[in-house]
Amino acid sequence: MGKNIHVTHRKSGDWAVIGEGDQRASSLSNTQKEAIELARQLAINNKSELVIHRVDNKIRDKDSFGNDSFPPKG
């Protein structure tokens, strides 16, 4: 499973797609929707988790595209 991919808001007003632990963003977008679409594809390709943050950078949502160690039951 690859490293988590985060969508975060920047002070400049842009939305960044950044891999966990990376110093630089993979991409910048004008809208959160566009950033989520880009990040989702990265997470799918890397079999990792997508972590979407709000404007205040608190976590809004998560989606796993890898092997889930806690899959849903039944």
N, C-alpha and C positions, 0 to 999 in steps of 0.2 A: 504494500500500500504506500502511495506517495505522500508527500507532506501536504498538510491542509492548505487550501486556497482561500484567502480572505478577500472580501469586498469591503473596503473602508472608505469613509469620507475624509477628504483633505480640507485643510483650512482655506485653500484656494477655491473651494467649491467643487472641485473634481471628485470623481470616484475612482479609487485605485483598486486594481486586482494585484494581489501580492501573495507570494508563497510564504508560508510560515518560516520565520527565521531569515528571510531575505532582506537585504538592505534597500533594494530598489523594487519598484512596482514593475510587474510584467507589462501592464498597460494602464492608461488613464482614459476615463470616459467622462462625457458631460453629464450623463444621467446614470442613476443607479441601475435602471433596467438594462441598459447597454452593458454595464460592467458585470451584472449578474449573468447575462447571456455568455459573455466571454469567459467568465470564471467557471461557469457550469461546464463548458466544453473542455476547459483545462482539467477540471476535476474528473470528468468522465475519462479523458485520455490518460490521466495519471492514476486512476482508480483511487482517488483520495476523497477527503471530505470538503465540502463547500461550506464556508462560514460567512454569513451575510450580516453586516453590522448596520445599525441605524446611523443617523446624522451625528448623534452623540457618541458613536462608536461602541455602544452596548450591543451585544449579540441579539439580532432579530430572529434569525432562523439558521438551521443547519440542515444539510442534506448529504448523505453518504453515498459515494459511488464506488466504494471498494468492498472488500470482504468485511462485512459487519461482524464484529466480535460479540455483539449482543443483538442478534436478529429478533424480529418480532415473533411472539409465540402464537401459534394456532390460527 
